[in-house]
């Protein structure tokens, strides 16, 4: 069973930009982001990427759930079917 994955070039630029800014600002902690795309059978397309707001809670890195849900709503692709 094989999959075909297509990665949009803008996704690579977004990831590269985020890592570069994180490094140049000498920020601590992990680089966390989200990849959004679609799956049609065995074909997967990754079309969008964005950084994710996290916070440290009791020594663990935790996703800010409310912020993520709002950001995800803003990024939703229209249903073309």
N, C-alpha and C positions, 0 to 999 in steps of 0.2 A: 504494500500500500504506500503510495507516494503522494506528496502534496506539492502544489506549485505555489510559491510565495512571491508576490510582487511588492517591492518596497519603493514607495514614492520618493524621489530625490529630496524633496523638501523635508521629509522626516529625518533623513541623514543630516541635513544642514541644521535642523532644529536641535537634534541631539548633540552635534558637534559644538554648536553655539552655547548650549547650556553647560556642557562640560568645561569649555574654555572659560566662560564667565565664572563658574564655580572655582576653578583653579586660580585664575588671576585675582579674584577677590579673597583668596586664601580662606574660603569657607570651610568649616568643619562639618563632618557628618557625611552621610551617603548622598549620592546623586540619585534622585527619585523622579520618575516620570511615567507617563501613561502613553500607550500606543493604541490608536483607534483604527479600525478598518472593518472589512467585511469578509465573510466567508460564504462562498457559493460552491457547495459540494466540496471538492478537494482543492479548490483554488482560494487562496487567502490573499487579500490585498491590505497592506498597511498604508493608510493615507494621511493620518494626522498624528502629531505628537505634541505633548505639552508637559511642562514641569509640574510637579505635584507638591502642594504645601503639606509639610509634615511637622510634627512637634515631638519633643522628647517627653515621655511620660514614664516615670519610675524606671528610668534607664533604658527604655525601649523607644525606638522610632515608630511613631504611630501616624497613620494617615488622618488628616483632618477631614472627617467624613462629610460634614455639611458643606465645606468648601468644595470637596471633590464632586459631590452630587450636583452642586450648582454649575461647576465647570463642565461636567459631563453633559448636562442639559444644554449648555451653550454650544457644545461641539457636536451634538447629535446630527447625523446625516439624515436628510429627508428620505422617507421611505418611497422609493421609486416604483414599487410594484402596484 
